Amino acid sequence: MTKEKYISELKLKFESYAPISDESWSLIESILTFQKLEKDEILLRNGQIAKNIHFICVGALRAFVTDYNGNIYNKNIFLETDFAGSTVSYLLNTASNFTLEALEKTILINLNYKKYRQLIEENIDLKNFYISYLENNWVIEKEQREVSLVMENATERYIKLLQKHPNIDQRIQKLHIASHLGITPTQLSRIRKNIKKDS
């Protein structure tokens, strides 16, 4: 796939939240860069200050935290057309408290956060996009995810994940999916068996 195709996917993502003028889009294009990652390559380390917002063209990333005993917990999994990054880190210019790692070969479009913020301040349509994106992802989706962790059982959460990303099982290791769902790999195996039995 060509870079133009990826850029048009990024534009579609922006416009799914708010209309963007051609002038504003040209400004966005002027600050974007492409990056390729190999499987297991680290994009952002715990302790680093995040400089970019990442749009996933192809591939998958995971955000994970490591506790004081060295246990690893997946905070999130990001797939095609997701935005990834440490929002707190680039908003506050502080160290990221998690690591971003490629789970497979990945192609990203990076937006330099400082330049992007400047464009948002100067262009009302980009500001509208930014507000809509934050409301959807950091208020509505965050609340739904938190409620689902309490109210839904792991089977329901797994089925929802499959509905959103039907081929995630073929792409991402069981332990990462289990960690994302807040369960053990053994529990995930049991859930998969039960679903097969019922289908």
N, C-alpha and C positions, 0 to 999 in steps of 0.2 A: 504494500500500500504506500502511496506517496505522501509526502509531507502535507501537500494541499488537502488531501483527504482527511488527515488528522486535524488540520487547522479548521476545516469545515465542521468536523465533529465537535471541536471545542466551541465554535460559534453557536452550533445548535444547543449545546449545553447552556451557554450564557442566555440564549434566547428562550430557553424553556422556563426561565425565571422572569425575564423582562426584555422588552424590545431594545435593540442596540442599533444606533445609527451607523452608517458606513464610515463616517469620520471617526467615531469612537472606536469602531472595530479596527481601523487602520492603526490607531494608536496602540491598541492591545497587541496587534501583530508586530509592531515595532519593538516591543519589549520581550517577546517570547523566544525561547531557545529550546532545542531538542536535546535529549539525553538518553543514552542506552545503558541499561544495567544488565549484568549477567545474573543468573540464578544465585541466590545467597549473598549478593553484593549489598553492602550497607549504603543507604542513601543519606541518612541522617543519624548521627549517633546521639545517644543519651548524653546530655551535657553540652552538646553543640547548640549554637544559636541558629535557628532556621532563617534562611534568606529567601527561599522560594516557595511558591505554591505549585504543586505538581498535579498535572492533569494526566491520567493514565490513558494512553492511546492503545497500547497492547500490553497484556501481562497482569501481574498481581503484586501487591505490596502487603506487608503486615506491619502494624505498629505494635511493639511489645515493650513491656516493662519488666525489669528484673528486681526482685526484692533483695533485702539484705542477706538472705540465705542463699542467693543465687537461683531461686526459682523464677521461671519465666512465665509471664501471663500475656496472652494476646489481647490487646486493647481493641484492635479493629483489623479487618481485612478489607483492602481496597482493590477493586477490579476495574475493567474498562469503563471509561467515561466518568469515573469517580475523581473527585479532587482529594488529594492527600497532602498532609503537611502538619507541622506543629503550630496550630493557630495561636495558642497561648504564647509560644516562643516568639513568633514574629510580631504579634500584637504588642507584647511587653518588652521585646528585645532581651529576653532572658533565655537561659539554657533550656533545651527541650528535656522533658522528663521521661521520654520514651525513645526507642530506636525504630527507624523505618528500614525494612529489609525487603529485597526482591524475592518473591517465592518462585518466580520463573523469569525467563528472559523478558525484559520489560522496556517499552519505549515511552518516554515521558515528554510532555511539553512543560517547560518551567516558566513561571511568571515571576520576575523579580518583585518581591513584595513591596519594597520602598517605592519603586517606580509605579507599580500598580496602585498603591495608595494615593500617590500624587494624581494619577489619572482619575481616580474615584472622586477626589476633592474638586477636580476641575470640570467633570462631565456628569450632568444630572442622570443620564440614562445608565451610566456605569454605577453611579451611586444607588440607583433604584435596583439594579441587579444585585449589588452587594447586600443591600438590606434584605431583599427577598431571599437570597441564598442563605444568609445567616439565620433568618427567621425559620426557614424550612429545615435546615440541617442542624442548627444548634439549639433550637427551641422545640419545634414540633417533633422532629425525628428523635432527638435526644430523649424527650419525655416519653415518646412511644416505646423506645428501646428500654428505658428504665422501668416502665410499667410492665412491659412484656417479660422482663427478667423476674419480676415478682409474681405477676398474674398468670403467665403461661408456663406450661411445663416444657422441658427440653425438647420433647418430640414436636410440639407446636412451633417452637423457635426454629428447629431444624427444617421443618416443612416450609416455613416462611422463607428461610434462606434458600432452599431449593427452588422455590417459586421465583425468587428474584434472580438467582444465578443457577439455572438448571444443570450446568456441567461442572459445578464447583467440585464435586466428588472426584472427577477424573483429573482435575488440575491441581488440587491442593491437598497436602498430606492430612491424614485423619487427625493427627495430634493438634494441628493448627485450627482445624474446623472445630474440634472439641473445645479447645481453649477459648475460641471466639464465642462459643455458646455457653461457656461457663460450666462445662462438664468434663469428665475424664474420657480418654479414648475408648475405654471399656464400655462406658455408658453409651457412647455414640454407636459402637458396634451393636449393642443390644437394641437401640432405637432403630437402626437400619434393618436388623433382622425382623423386628416386629412390623415395620412398615411393609417389608417384602411379603410377610405372612398375610397381612391384611389386604394386600393389593391383588 
